[in-house]
Amino acid sequence: MTIEVLRDLLGWCAVINIGFLWFWALFLILGHDFVYRWHTRWITLSVERFDSLNYQGIMIFKIIILFFNVVPYLALRFFV
């Protein structure tokens, strides 16, 4: 695998993961009650706990995307 292929792969992974992140956030913003009802069928959660867990998940996913997709992509783009 060449550096160019790896760089392109990381770029597309970042785009796909950021798209998924936006989908997750928009789905929670626009359909919060639906998503909450759907999840509380199986697990008893308060609304505050549900919001907290989703916010934490979004933040952790964002950090993972940044460190494992975006930073290596930028390093390969600018320094190699």
Contact map, one row per residue, 1 for C-alpha under 8 A:
11101100000000000000000000000000000000000000000000000000000000000000000000000000
11111100000000000000000000000000000000000000000000000000000000000000000000000000
11111110000000000000000000000000000000000000000000000000000000000000000000010000
01111111000000000000000000000000000000000000000000000000000000000000000000000000
11111111100000000000000000000000000000000000000000000000000000000000000000000000
11111111110000000000000000000000000000000000000000000000000000000000000000000000
00111111111000000000000000000000000000000000000000000000000000000000000110011000
00011111111100000000000000000000000000000000000000000000000000000000000010000000
00001111111110000000000000000000000000000000000000000000000000000000000000000000
00000111111111000000000000000000000000000000000000000000000000000000110110000000
00000011111111100000000000000000000000000000000000000000000000000000110010000000
00000001111111110000000000000000000000000000000000000000000000000000000000000000
00000000111111111000000000000000000000000000000000000000000000000000100000000000
00000000011111111100000000000000000000000000000000000000000000001000110000000000
00000000001111111110000000000000000000000000000000000000000000000000000000000000
00000000000111111111000000000000000000000000000000000000000000000000000000000000
00000000000011111111100000000000000000000000000000000000000000001000000000000000
00000000000001111111110000000000000000000000000000000000000001001000000000000000
00000000000000111111111000000000000000000000000000000000000000000000000000000000
00000000000000011111111100000000000000000000000000000000000000000000000000000000
00000000000000001111111110000000000000000000000000000000010011000000000000000000
00000000000000000111111111000000000000000000000000000000000000000000000000000000
00000000000000000011111111100000000000000000000000000000000000000000000000000000
00000000000000000001111111110000000000000000000000000000010000000000000000000000
00000000000000000000111111111000000000000000000000000000010000000000000000000000
00000000000000000000011111111110000000000000000000000000000000000000000000000000
00000000000000000000001111111111001000000000000000000000000000000000000000000000
00000000000000000000000111111111001000000000000000000000000000000000000000000000
00000000000000000000000011111111000000000000000000000000000000000000000000000000
00000000000000000000000001111111000000000000000000000000000000000000000000000000
00000000000000000000000001111111111000000000000000000000000000000000000000000000
00000000000000000000000000111111111100000000000000000000000000000000000000000000
00000000000000000000000000000011111110000000000000000000000000000000000000000000
00000000000000000000000000000011111111000000000000000000000000000000000000000000
00000000000000000000000000110011111111100000000000000000000000000000000000000000
00000000000000000000000000000001111111110000001001000000000000000000000000000000
00000000000000000000000000000000111111111000000000000000000000000000000000000000
00000000000000000000000000000000011111111000000000000000000000000000000000000000
00000000000000000000000000000000001111111110000000000000000000000000000000000000
00000000000000000000000000000000000111111111100000000000000000000000000000000000
00000000000000000000000000000000000011111111000000000000000000000000000000000000
00000000000000000000000000000000000000111111000000000000000000000000000000000000
00000000000000000000000000000000000000111111100000000000000000000000000000000000
00000000000000000000000000000000000000011111110000000000000000000000000000000000
00000000000000000000000000000000000000010011111011000000000000000000000000000000
00000000000000000000000000000000000000000001111111000000000000000000000000000000
00000000000000000000000000000000000100000000111111100000000000000000000000000000
00000000000000000000000000000000000000000000011111110000000000000000000000000000
00000000000000000000000000000000000000000000111111111000000000000000000000000000
00000000000000000000000000000000000100000000111111111100000000000000000000000000
00000000000000000000000000000000000000000000001111111110000000000000000000000000
00000000000000000000000000000000000000000000000111111111000000000000000000000000
00000000000000000000000000000000000000000000000011111111100000000000000000000000
00000000000000000000000000000000000000000000000001111111110000000000000000000000
00000000000000000000000000000000000000000000000000111111111000000000000000000000
00000000000000000000000000000000000000000000000000011111111100000000000000000000
00000000000000000000000000000000000000000000000000001111111110000000000000000000
00000000000000000000100110000000000000000000000000000111111111000000000000000000
00000000000000000000000000000000000000000000000000000011111111100000000000000000
00000000000000000000000000000000000000000000000000000001111111110000000000000000
00000000000000000000100000000000000000000000000000000000111111111000000000000000
00000000000000000100100000000000000000000000000000000000011111111100000000000000
00000000000000000000000000000000000000000000000000000000001111111110000000000000
00000000000000000000000000000000000000000000000000000000000111111111100000000000
00000000000001001100000000000000000000000000000000000000000011111111110000000000
00000000000000000000000000000000000000000000000000000000000001111111111000000000
00000000000000000000000000000000000000000000000000000000000000111111111100000000
00000000000000000000000000000000000000000000000000000000000000011111111100000000
00000000011011000000000000000000000000000000000000000000000000011111111110000000
00000000011001000000000000000000000000000000000000000000000000001111111111000000
00000000000000000000000000000000000000000000000000000000000000000111111111100000
00000010010000000000000000000000000000000000000000000000000000000011111111110000
00000011011000000000000000000000000000000000000000000000000000000000111111111000
00000000000000000000000000000000000000000000000000000000000000000000011111111100
00000000000000000000000000000000000000000000000000000000000000000000001111111111
00100010000000000000000000000000000000000000000000000000000000000000000111111111
00000010000000000000000000000000000000000000000000000000000000000000000011111111
00000000000000000000000000000000000000000000000000000000000000000000000001111111
00000000000000000000000000000000000000000000000000000000000000000000000000111111
00000000000000000000000000000000000000000000000000000000000000000000000000111111
